[in-house]
Amino acid sequence: MMNKLKGLFTEEQGQGMTEYALVLGVIAVGVVTIIITLGDTIKDQFQKVIDKLTGTTAA
């Protein structure tokens, strides 16, 4: 029984997956932050391109 308990703390099989999940979480938070921060600027740039392609101006 003690060997099984020791094995739970020393087992490294799931460690790599946990590290990948943490990195993915940090990247996701970064992307969301960038989208929130630059969302209006990106939207305005796309609207300028659409206006030039259609020959109209935004109201």
Contacts in CASP RR format, 6 or more apart in sequence:
PFRMAT RR
TARGET T0000
AUTHOR 0000-0000-0000
METHOD contacts of the structure
MODEL  1
MMNKLKGLFTEEQGQGMTEYALVLGVIAVGVVTIIITLGDTIKDQFQKVI
DKLTGTTAA
35 42 0 8 1.000
47 58 0 8 1.000
51 57 0 8 1.000
51 58 0 8 1.000
END
